Amino acid sequence: MSVKETVGKWWRIALLVILISVSLYALFAPGGLMGAGEDPSALEADDNATEEVGTGASWHNLAFGLGLDGGARISAPPVGMMAEGLEPETENPRTDLRSALIDELDLPPEDASVNFDERVGTYTAEVYDDNVTHDEFAAAASTVDGVDITADDVEDGVSDETRDEMVTVIESKLNEAGLAGGRAYDTETLGGEHFIVSEAPGFTSTQLQSQLEERGSVRIEAHHPGDGNMTSETVLEQDHFTDIGSAEWSNEHNAYIVNVLVVSERAPDYQNRLGELGFLDEGVGRCDPGYAQTGMDVDEWEDEHMDDWDDQYCLVTVSEGEIVSAHSMGDDLAGSMRTGDWANSPNFVMTSQEREDAQQLSLNLRAGALAAPLDFGNAQVFSVEPALAEQFKQWSLLIGILAVFSVSGMVYVRYRDPRVAVPMVVTAMAEVVILLGFAAAIEMPLDLAHVAGFIAVVGTGVDDLVIIADQVMDEGDVDQRRVFDSRFRKAFWIIGAAAATTIIAMSPLAVLSLGDLQGFAIITILGVLIGVLVTRPAYGDILRKLMTEKR
């Protein structure tokens, strides 16, 4: 028999062997199938890496979820309201509408945003403050030409774009904080309410909530003499910064500093605005070191203390609504801004007297700002202690081993024929190996629900193989390939129909956001597909080879 004929005859078994080989490589090869695994030496060199957090033992590439690794999960809705389909009739619609919301509602800049929908050519305005009513929102937006809305046009919640941005920022915050395996995703309840789900292996619920409560907003305010009193103006916001450095001590500034760049699109406007406010001339060096009380809420400080200071020109760094530092414009920087040279290389230094504040400032800038706060009053919290998760992991392994031995024993007792029983058990275990390899390849965090799915796959897999064996053997001895093929086709129709029924039944659980049930359904559906498409046909070929005399 030629190679081509051999491959054509046994290609199902060859496919099964290939999939098992690829799965074993994904499970145990350093770096995983895509080479995305973490380098242990790199982790040792990273002082910020948390020792208690990991994505699995060093000898395999499996990642574990909260149930098997410990950690916390918080599911909370974003705070906000929005109005869609707006068409402002101004020269700068987006800027004018956002400015109206900030000014009319007396909001900090991070609590209002306006996005343009290119598909329909309209704007969506959002406010992230639960103290604002629908009537107030509508009245503030209606001060802009071309916008005429009522409270009925205002909806609770935030836009899809904002939720996607929040998910990205939360994942970035968790990973920037040295947390391996942290993830976030958006989920929708049956009632249509959206929740942002954040998972952090190795964290307690209190630690995770502390991370999520910090929105990471950073801005620079220019405090300067106004019409007879001191006034403030936001001159740089979160998205104006790039190339964020780490916190480090500076002898020149006698403080901890974070080096950043101002984005090129904003640098000329910032430079010009400081000149208009007087920072580049009479304001040089005119910020008293005791001007701002660090750690105090900036709005509260401005209400209580701003009028106590006269003729100050201070650039105040505000993070999470609190004052981090206040400093004056230096001679050299003012000179380069007057000539316009600074905008060509817009370096910027943020300072802090406390290392912790500087590190948090750097983290907030790198991770980005969380667009809207989360409503922890309506949050759902789930946490598992690492020690308990380790017990779950050990018990899951033990249950898996018992399941294998139980199935193997029952199969042998039923058939008493190694030609039938051994390939049946090996083929069923091959499904589990392929599923584990798939999970390792895509870095799927395995949880208790997935373990239940694996056990279900073993059970349903062996059940299908029993149907094949019974259908083939119950009608008498098989000594011809033609007879075997006829009986095998009848059995395959039965298991194919059963597989279709299982997939249809599990599909809603896999698609809907039903927590851990989703993981169970996904593993079960994948196992059924692998069984019907790969392992059941391969078992048929093996059984045909062993049972027929005429080949």
N, C-alpha and C positions, 0 to 999 in steps of 0.2 A: 504494500500500500504506500502510495506517495505521501510526501509531507502535506501537500494540499488536501488530499483526501482525509488524512489523519486529522488535520486541523478542522476541516469541515464536519467531521464526524463527532469530534470531542470538544468543539469550541465553547460549549457551555461550561464544561469543567475547567477549561483554560481560563475563561473569563472569571470564574469563581476564584481560581488560584491567583490571578492578577489582582483582583480586588482585595483579597486577603493580604497579599504582599504589600500593596500600597497602604492599606490600613495599618499594618504592623510598622511600616516606615513612619507614617504619620504619628503613631502612638509613641514610638521609642527613639526615633532619630533625633539627635540634638538639634534644636531649633525648629523641629516640626516639619510638616510637609512644605510649607511656604517659607521656611527659614525665618519665621517671625518670633520664635521663642526668645526668651530673655537670656542674655549672657550672664552666667553666674558671677563672673569676675567683675562685670560692669555693676551688678547690684552691690557687690562688696565695696566697690569704690564709691558708691553713691551714699553720702552721709545722710541724705534726706530719706532714703528708702526705709520703710517701716519693717522691722524685723518680723512682726507678727502677721504680716500680710503676705500671702503667696497664692499662686495659681495652680499649685499641685506639687507633688514630690519630684525630685530631680531626675528620677529614672523614667518618668513618662511625661507626656505632653498634655495630659488631661487637665482641664480647668474645672473647678468646683464652685457651685453657687453657695448661697447663704446656708442652706440646710446641711451641707457637707463640709463647709469651711468656716462657718460662723460669720456674723456680721449683722448689718441692719438694712432694712428697706423702709423707705418712707414714701407714701403715695399721697400727694397733696395737689389741690387745684390751684392754678395761678390766680392772683388777685388782679382784677382789672375790669374795664368796660370799654366798649368800642362802638363806633359808628362807621358804617361802610357806605360806599357809593357817593362820597362827597366830591364836589367839583368847584373848588374855590376859584374865584375870578380875580386873581391878583397876579402880580409879576412873578412872585416866588411862592407858589401855592403851598408847598410843603413846609417851608420855613415860616411863612406867615401864620399858617394854621397851628403849627406847634407852638410858636411864640404866644399866640392868643390863649391857648390852653394853659401854658405855664403862667402867664401874667394874670389872666382872669381868675384862675383857680388857686393862685399863689402856691405853685408846685415847684419842687426842685427839678432841674432839667431832666433827670433820669426817669421821672414819673410821667412823662408824656412823649409820645412818638407818633409820627405820621408816615405811612408807607404808601407807595404808589403801585397800583395794580395795573401792569402793562396790558393784561388781557382785555380789560374793559375800559381802561383809560380813566379810572377814578381813584380817589384817595381813601384810605382807611385811617381814622384817627383813634388813638388809644390812650387811656389814662389808667395808671396803675396805683390808685389810691382808693381804699375802700371807704374813706370819709367823704368822698365826693358823691353827690346824688346824680341821678339821671337828669334831673331838671337843670342842675348846675352845669353839667357837662354840655347839654344841648345849648344852654344860654351862652356859654363861653365860645363854643364853636360857631354859633350863629353871628358873632361879632365880626366874622370874616366875610368879605363880599362874596356872594355866590353860594353861601352856606345858609340854609334855612331848615333846621331840623327841630324836632320836639323830643320830649323824653321817650316817647314810644319808638323813636328811631334808634335809641341807644340800647345795646345788648350787653348783658353780663358776659364776662369771659374775654379772652384775647384771641388774636388771629392765628391761623395756622403758621404763618411765617414767624410770629413771635414765639410760639411754642417750640418750633424747630430750633430757633436760636437759643432758647433756654436749655433744651436738651444738650446742645453742643457745648454751651458754657458750663453746665453742671459737670459733664464728663471731663472737660478740661480742668475745672477746679479740683475735682477729685484726683486726677492724674498728676496735676501740678503739685498737689499736696503730698506726693510720694505714695499715693495709694494705688497699688496694682490691682486691676480687675474691677475697678469702680465703673459703673455704667448707669445711663439714664435713658428713659424712653417715654413717649407719650402714649397714653391709653385712654380709651373712651368707654364710658359706661353705657348700659342699655338705654339710659335716660338721656344720653347725648352730652353729659358733662365730661369734660376732659380733665385728666389727672396727669401730673408729671411724676413718674416713678423713678426714684433714685436708689441704687443699691451700692453698698460699700462693704465688701468683705473685710473682716477684722475691726470694724468700727462698732461702737455702741450706738444706740439710737440717739443718745444725747450728743455724741460727737458728730454724727451725721447731720442732725438738725442744726447744730452750731455752724457747720460748714454751709448749709443751705440758707440759713438766715442772713448770712453776709452776702449781699447782692454783688459786691465787688466793684461798685461804682467809684470812679475816681474823676475829679475835675479840679481845674485851677481857677480860682476866683481872683480878680483884680480889685483890691480894696483901695479906694482913692477919694480925695476930697470931691464932693459934689456941689450942689447948690446950697452952700452954707452948712453942710454936714457930710459926714463920711457916707459913702455908698459902695456897693459891690456889684460886680458884673462877672458872669462866667465867661472866660476867654478861651479855655481849652476843655474839651470833654473826653470821655473814655476812648472813643473811636478816633481821636486825633493823635494817639500815641502808637509808635511802632518800635521794633528792635529793642525790646525791654531787657535791661541788664539785671544782674543779681544785686542784692543788697551788700554793700561793702563800706568799710570805714574810710573816710577821707580826712586827712590832716588839713588840707586846704580849707575845707568847709567846717572842720571840727564837728562832724556829724556823720551819720550813716547816709549814704547816698544811693540812689537808683538812677543809672544813666538811661535815657530814652531818646528817641528821635520823634520830632513832630512830623506828621505826614506832609509831603511836599505840597499837597493841595491846600492845606490849612496854614502852613508856615507864613506866607506873605500877609495873609489877613491878620494873623496873630501879631506879627511884627508891626504892621501898620496901626492896629488898634491900640497897642501899647504906646505908640507914639502919639496918637490922638488924645490918650488919657493923661499924658505927661510923664509916663514912666521913664522915657528915654532922655529927658531933660531935667526939669526940676525935681523929678521923683527919684533920681539916682541916689542910692544909699540911704533913702529916707524911710526905713521901716524899723521901728524900735524892736529890739530883741524880745521884749516882753509883750509885744502887741497882741498875740493870739495865745489863748490858753489851750494847749494841745489836749486832745481827748474829749473836748467838750463839743456838744452838738452845735454845728455852725449856725443854724437858724436861731437857736436859743442864745448863743453868744452874740450874734449881731443885734438881736432885740435888746439885750441887757447891757452890753458893753461897748458897742461900736461908737456910740456918741461920746464916750469918755476919751476918745483919741482924736486929735486934730492934725490935719495935714500929714497923714501917713500914706505912703505908697507901698503897699504890701501885696506880694503874690502869695496867696494862701492855698496850700494843698489840702483838699478835702477828700477823705476816703470813708465810704459808708456813712456819709453825712456828718462825720466828725473831723475836727481840725487835726491835721498831722503836723504841719509846720507853716511858718510864715517867714518869708525872707524878702530882702530888698533887691532891686535891680543893680547889678554890678557895673562898674565903669566900662570894663572891656566888652561885656555883653551888650550894653547900651550902645557903645560905639559901633559894633558890628551890625546892630540892628538899624542904626541911623543911616549907615552907608548901604544897607540892603544886602550885605554879604552873608548875614546869618541865615537868611532863607535858603541859601545854596547848600548849607550843611546845618540843618536846624537841630543841633544838639540841645538837650534839655536835661537838667539835673534836679531831681526831687530829693529833698533832705528830710531827715528825721533824727531826733536825739535818741530814740529807742530802736535797738536792732530788730525787735519783734515787729514794730510798726513798719519798719523799712522792708522786712521780709514779706509781710502781709501786703504791703503796697506793690511790691514786685509781683507777687502771686496774682493779685487782682488785675494788674495790667496785662499779664501774660494770658490769664484765663479769660478775660473779658468780663463785661458787666452782665449780670442776670437782669434781663429786661424787666420782668415783673416779679414782685415778691410772691412767695407761696403762702397759702392759707393753712397754717398749721393747726388752726382750730378745727378744721374739717379733715385733718390728715389721718391716714391709716398707717399704723406703725407695726412693723414685724422685726423681731430680732432673735438671734440665736447665739448663745455663748460659744466661743471656740471649743471649749472642752466638751460641751454637749454635742456639737457638730462632729467632733472627732469620734465620739461614740456612735453617732448615726452612720458615719463612714464605715466603721468597723463592722457594725451590724449589717449594713447593706452588703458588704463583701461576703460576710458569713451567709446571709440569706441567698445571695447569688450562687455560692458554692453548693449549698443545700439543695437549691432548685435544680442545679445541673445533675447532682447525684441522684436526686429523687426521680427525675425524668429518665435518666439513664437506666436506673434500676427497673422502673416500670416497663420501659421499652423492652429490656432484655427478658423480663418475666413473661411478657406477652408473646414474643416471637421465638425466643430460645434459639435464634439463628444469628450468629455474628454478622453474616453477610447483609442482613437487613438492619440490625440494631446499631452496629458501629457506625456505618455511614449516616444513619439517621441522626445520631447524637452529634457527630462531627459537623454535619451540615447545619444543624440547628445552632451550634456554637459559632459557626462561621458567620451567621447573621449578626450575632452580638459583636464579634470582632470587627466586622465591617461598620456597624453602627458606631462603635467606640472610635474607630479610625476617622469616621466622618466628623464626629464631635470634636476630636482633637484637631482635625484639619481646619475647621471653621472656628475653633476656640469657643465652642458652646459650653457655658458653665453648667455642669451637671448638678442636678439637685435631686431631692428625694422623689419628686414626681417622675424624673427621668429614669431613676432606678426602677420604679414601678413599671414604667414603660418597657424597660429591658426585660423584666421578668414576664410581662405579658407577651412580648415578642417570642421569648423562649417557649412559652406555653402554646401560643397559637401556631408557631412554626412547627413544633413537634406534632401538634394536632393535625396539621395539613399533611405532614409526612406520613403519619399513621393512615390517613385516608388513602394516600397513594399506595402504601404497602398493602393495605387490606384489599383495595380494589384490584391490585395486580395478583395477589396470592389466593384470595378467597374462592376464585372460580376454578381452582385446580392448578397443577404445575404449569410453569411457563418454560417452554423449551424452544420457542421461536420468537424472533425479534418482532415479527408482524403481530403476533398475539399480544406481546408485551405492549407494543405501541398503541394498539387499540384500547387495551385496558387503561393505559396511562392517560390517554386523551380523555376518557370518561372521568377519571379522577381529577384531572386538571381543570375540567369544566366546573366541577364541584368546588374546588378550592378557589378558583377564579371568581366564582359568584360570591363565595364567602368573603374574599378579600375586598370585592367591590362594596359589599354591604358594610364591612368594617370601616372602609375609607369614608363612605358617605356618612356613617354615624359619627365618626370622629372629626369630620371636617369643621362643623360649627365650633367645637372645642378648640381646634387649632387656630381658627381665624379670630374668634371673639376674645376679648381681653378678660379671661376668667382665671387669672392668676396661675397657680401651679398646674391646674388642669390642662393648660395650654401645652406645657412641656410634656406631660404624659401623652397627649394626643399626637403631638409631632413625632415623638419617638415611635409610637405604635404605628402611625401611618407610614413612616420611613421603613420600619421593619417589615410591614406587609408588602410594600412595593419591592424591596430587595428580595423578599422571599418569592414573590410571584415571578419577578423578572429574571432572577439569577439562581437562587439556591434551590428552589423546587425543581426547575428543569435540570439543574446539575445533578440533583439527587436521583432524578429519573434516569439520567445517563449512567450514573454509577450503578444503580440497581439493575438496569438492563445488562450491563457488562457482567455483573456477578450472577445474575439469575438465568440468563439464556445460554443455551448450549451452542446454538447456531448463530454466529455473529456476522 
